Amino acid sequence: MDELNSLTVSEERLEDCRDVVEPDLQDLIQRALTSGFSREEILIAVSELVAEDFAVVMKTPSVH
């Protein structure tokens, strides 16, 4: 397994990206709540999906 030693992301770009992503994430959470899922279920599912995508980007094995 490869070890991730460091990852550098501009704080300003990260903040800008969060501003763009957050409204859609909140909409996604609301739609899932309306579909009957709990906030915990939604956040776990989203976290797993993000971890899988992050593993691909970082070329590391996924545990999911």
BAFI-495799 format. One record per residue: x, y, z of N, C-alpha, C in turn; residue number from 0. Coordinates in steps of 0.001 Angstrom, whole numbers, padded with zeros to 6 digits. Atoms other than C-alpha are relative to their C-alpha. Example, Ala and Ser with C-alpha at 12.3 -4.5 7.8 and 13.67 -1.06 7.14 Angstrom:
BEGIN
{rec {000890,-001190,000000},{012300,-004500,007800},{000900,001200,000000},0}
{rec {-000820,-001190,-000060},{013670,-001060,007140},{-000770,001090,000730},1}
This chain:
BEGIN
{rec {000850,-001179,000000},{000000,000000,000000},{000891,001235,000000},0}
{rec {-000750,-001247,000046},{001319,003425,-000923},{-000393,000875,001181},1}
{rec {000268,-000905,-001108},{001623,005946,001862},{-000062,001418,-000523},2}
{rec {000144,-001394,000386},{000412,009481,001344},{000822,000826,000973},3}
{rec {-000885,-000769,-000872},{003217,011650,002697},{-000458,001445,000148},4}
{rec {000463,-001381,-000103},{001860,015085,001872},{-000889,000343,-001186},5}
{rec {000885,-000507,001037},{-000763,016877,-000124},{-000123,001490,000238},6}
{rec {000045,-001445,-000148},{-000589,020606,-000724},{-001147,000548,-000830},7}
{rec {001133,-000624,000663},{-003760,022476,-001545},{-000055,001444,000481},8}
{rec {000111,-001415,-000351},{-004034,026253,-001644},{-001235,000221,000865},9}
{rec {001119,-000271,-000902},{-006187,027410,001241},{-001075,000841,-000686},10}
{rec {000948,-000863,000709},{-007765,030076,-000958},{-000802,-000788,-001031},11}
{rec {000711,000814,000998},{-008605,027624,-003764},{-000932,-000990,000679},12}
{rec {000841,000940,-000737},{-009952,025134,-001230},{-001266,000702,000495},13}
{rec {001156,-000765,-000464},{-012211,027798,000252},{-000943,000322,-001161},14}
{rec {000821,-000293,001182},{-013405,028822,-003223},{-000740,-001246,-000471},15}
{rec {000613,001258,000429},{-014070,025201,-004130},{-001142,-000393,000936},16}
{rec {001060,000309,-000970},{-016047,024626,-000927},{-001234,000863,-000243},17}
{rec {001125,-000901,000270},{-018185,027666,-001743},{-000819,-000464,-001197},18}
{rec {000692,000496,001197},{-019030,026102,-005115},{-000695,-001329,000292},19}
{rec {000506,001351,-000225},{-019579,022539,-003844},{-001103,-000054,001059},20}
{rec {000917,000116,-001137},{-021503,023197,-000623},{-001487,000100,-000344},21}
{rec {001443,-000061,000300},{-024864,024305,-002092},{-000528,-001297,-000630},22}
{rec {000430,001256,000623},{-025057,021178,-004275},{000000,-001145,001008},23}
{rec {-000039,001037,-001039},{-024041,018993,-001331},{-001218,000115,000907},24}
{rec {001177,-000187,-000858},{-026781,020509,000820},{-001275,-000424,-000727},25}
{rec {001152,000444,000794},{-029297,019928,-001995},{-000056,-001528,-000055},26}
{rec {-000077,001459,000033},{-028130,016304,-002281},{-000460,-000591,001326},27}
{rec {000401,000483,-001324},{-028510,015791,001466},{-001502,000158,000177},28}
{rec {001441,-000230,-000150},{-031999,017315,001409},{-000820,-000996,-000826},29}
{rec {000710,000977,000844},{-033092,015071,-001499},{000041,-001389,000625},30}
{rec {-000119,001313,-000624},{-031800,012004,000303},{-000851,-000082,001267},31}
{rec {000875,-000027,-001182},{-033580,013037,003519},{-001454,-000185,-000418},32}
{rec {001360,000114,000528},{-036789,013408,001489},{-000295,-001429,-000461},33}
{rec {000160,001392,000438},{-036206,009879,000168},{-000055,-000979,001170},34}
{rec {000168,000847,-001169},{-036280,008561,003726},{001285,-000442,000690},35}
{rec {-001261,000378,-000638},{-032598,008210,004592},{000300,000951,001149},36}
{rec {-000388,-000857,-001124},{-031227,009512,007888},{001227,000811,-000382},37}
{rec {-001175,-000835,000260},{-028616,012250,007958},{001281,-000815,000169},38}
{rec {-001177,000842,-000224},{-026139,009702,009348},{000259,-000921,-001194},39}
{rec {-000145,000879,001170},{-026799,007268,006477},{000535,000773,-001202},40}
{rec {-000406,-000822,001143},{-026384,010041,003941},{001464,000389,000117},41}
{rec {-001378,-000450,-000178},{-023144,011358,005400},{000990,-001151,-000117},42}
{rec {-000872,001167,000156},{-021654,007866,005607},{000116,-000368,-001472},43}
{rec {-000029,000341,001426},{-022631,007138,001998},{000834,001008,-000785},44}
{rec {-000767,-001032,000695},{-021220,010462,000785},{001487,-000134,000341},45}
{rec {-001401,000161,-000421},{-018024,009918,002807},{000653,-001174,-000715},46}
{rec {-000545,001172,000697},{-017559,006470,001270},{000242,000303,-001479},47}
{rec {-000173,-000359,001409},{-018084,007825,-002242},{001195,000934,-000195},48}
{rec {-001129,-000923,000084},{-015619,010646,-001630},{001313,-000752,000220},49}
{rec {-001220,000779,-000269},{-013058,008208,-000176},{000393,-000827,-001218},50}
{rec {-000287,000788,001200},{-013368,005995,-003272},{000589,000884,-001104},51}
{rec {-000515,-000915,001024},{-012874,008959,-005624},{001383,000517,000377},52}
{rec {-001295,-000504,-000456},{-009995,010280,-003526},{001079,-001053,-000191},53}
{rec {-000964,001085,000182},{-008279,006886,-003627},{000420,-000111,-001456},54}
{rec {-000316,000063,001426},{-008484,006891,-007423},{000923,001158,-000382},55}
{rec {-000806,-001178,000323},{-007081,010427,-007671},{001410,-000134,000562},56}
{rec {-001299,000119,-000663},{-004261,009648,-005237},{000700,-001314,-000363},57}
{rec {-000542,001296,000425},{-003695,006204,-006830},{000374,-000883,001191},58}
{rec {-000171,000858,-001161},{-004085,004434,-003507},{-001143,-000998,000047},59}
{rec {001089,000976,-000121},{-006097,001309,-002733},{-001141,000543,000850},60}
{rec {001176,-000410,-000771},{-009610,001884,-001464},{-000380,-001115,000958},61}
{rec {000429,000998,-000980},{-010900,000153,001657},{-001492,-000233,-000072},62}
{rec {001463,000148,000105},{-014525,000412,000533},{-000350,-001013,-001047},63}
